[in-house]
Amino acid sequence: MDSGMKVGLPTEPQGVSDGKTARQKSMEKAAEGFESFFIFSMLKEMGKTAHFGQKSYAEETEMSIFYEKVADYLAARGIGIKEVILKYLTNKG
């Protein structure tokens, strides 16, 4: 039943921010994306070493999705690659 009332996530008050510029946020997102891709690539290569016979297309797709989700989770928590990239970019950029 829709009462017409919309409830959304709280927003920041006007003029209040976390102190990060759009460039910094963009660099952090890109660094985390690279970290996720790196982890995904490692997981995919490790999966190739497990010889359990020929995998079907569906099984390969399922494992690829699994690796992607695990990589995103680990990258969000951080394994240190993002921090190294950001440190390099802020010193050289």
C-alpha positions, 0 to 999 in steps of 0.5 A: 500500500503506497501512502504517497510518502517517500522515504530516502537516504539522509543527505549531507547538508548543503556545503558539508562534504567529507573534504575530498575533491572530485579528483580524489574521489575519482582516483580512489574509485579507479584505484579500487577498480584496479585492485578488484581487477587484479584480484579477479585476474589472480583468482581466475588464474588460480581456478585454471590450476584446479583440473577437475575435468572439462567445465561447461560454459555455465560452470565457467560463467558461474565461477567468473561471477563468483570470482568477480564478487569475491574480488569486489569484496576484497577490494572494498576491504582493501589489500593494500594495492589501492593505497600504493596507487593513491600514494603514487598518484598524489606524489607524482600527480 
